[in-house]
């Protein structure tokens, strides 16, 4: 099936197989499944759904995919596939990457909201109800969120300090370690200690080798003497061979450098004092430094770190820990004072947030109640309860949708009293009010207009089209008054082929659509029923009524012409 961007309506005879689509959609979105869903004689059942994602939906799905290690980039299509074996078990793929039902369910909750007898509607969840109210009132909870995070940070700091081991043994150990490190007195000179110790240990060998080198460079028959002879030879031919002048200059330059090299070696060696006492001192110091290194720097030095800087940083950390332990009671008292102040600030911000929610809750209740009147709830009322609650990440209140289907009864939580049909129509009313704010991009309504009259069915169709101006909507209906408002109208039919029952689904338009609405009106293709069907389509109005949209974008002049492409589309 290829759906349109606005209102997609599915109709057909009872038992034709409309539930097949619902079952497939729920399955590919992560619903529980068992092997009874597989057709008799088949090895497996498969279902695949492709979503076009943009804006918020793409960002949310990308976050879930990244967490699950799945490749997905905004702008790409999202392909969900699931198979179910006849003997039990199955597989899940998200963009051709093997995945889990849990991940599928996380993505599904963001993309699709299903309302029908078998669905777990999000409108019953406290989080959804609070978000609906905040979206309706454009309530900014940033100030409270900052106050709550500041309070939590202080509580975490206090808990860490209170739970930290603070025995006298640890304090004694820290004092001993700091004393030992201070006594060791590691300085920048110790960074070169290893080199100086090695030089002192081999001073005799160094002096002997250096003397040999100076003899080679400047002694009789040494390099300097050979260079002098070379210069004499060059000079003897220079008057006959002009090119030898350059050789002479190069030979002189080499002789100068050899001489300087010889002098450098001699000067350095002259500074070496083969003192057994100094070597013993260096040896003792090296033993201290190596002991400190082994004890406190077991993981060695990091890149670019020196011994002295590492020990200095370690001393700083241990001193801070000792100060914290020795002054723990004072710090806890200070934190308690800060926590009380932060708690008061959070309570104040929460109170302001509650007042906003209460004020906008009254307005939201009036708006939804007004919509419910047109959906057949002539005496029912809807209200929004904002009850005080302990501080939490979302405030200090609990938002509850209350419903009173019949006069004289006390309003009760929507989840406690409403039937699935009532819940779906309440959701439709809420979506009509919140169409521009809601973030769930695809809504599925499964026979929400069951057991209602024609005029109410018309109102349901109007509401679904209004919601479809900013969402993609799929609706299964038996009411022609609702079906007449479809952007794209699909008919489900059943046939028996080669002894097997098969379900077919196809879009209808033009005369085929008129015939389908005539059938739904109970008149077959009779003239009166067909005329009534045409009147319904005309009353619904616009190109949408004729199902003329061939692709996702709406036809020119369609009431959906403002439909954004920001979200998810099946």
Secondary structure by P-SEA (a helix, b strand, c coil): ccccccbbbbbbccccccaaaaaaaaaaaccccccccccccccbbbbbbbbbcccaaaaaaaaaaaaacccccccbbbbbbbbbbcccccccccccccccaaaaaaaaaacccccccccccccccaaaaaaaaaaaacccaaaaaaaaaaaaaaaaaaaaaaaccccaaaaaaaaaaaaaaaaacccccccaaaaaaaaaaaaaaaaaaaaaaaaaccccccaaaaaaaaaaaaaaaccccccaaaaaaaaaaaaaaaaaaaaaaaaaaaaccccaaaaaaaaaaaaaaaaaaaacccccccccccaaaaaaaaaaaaaaaaaaaaaaaaaaaaaaaaaaaaaaaaaaaaaaaaaaaaaaaaaaaaaaaaaaaaaccccbbbbbbbccccccccccbbbbbbbbcccccccccccccccaaaaaaaaaaaaaaccccccccbbbbccccccccaaaaaaaaaaaaaaaccbbbbbbcccccccccccbbbbbbbbbcccbbbbbbbbbcaaaaaaaaaaaacccccaaaaaaaaaaaaaacccccccccccccccccccccccccccccc
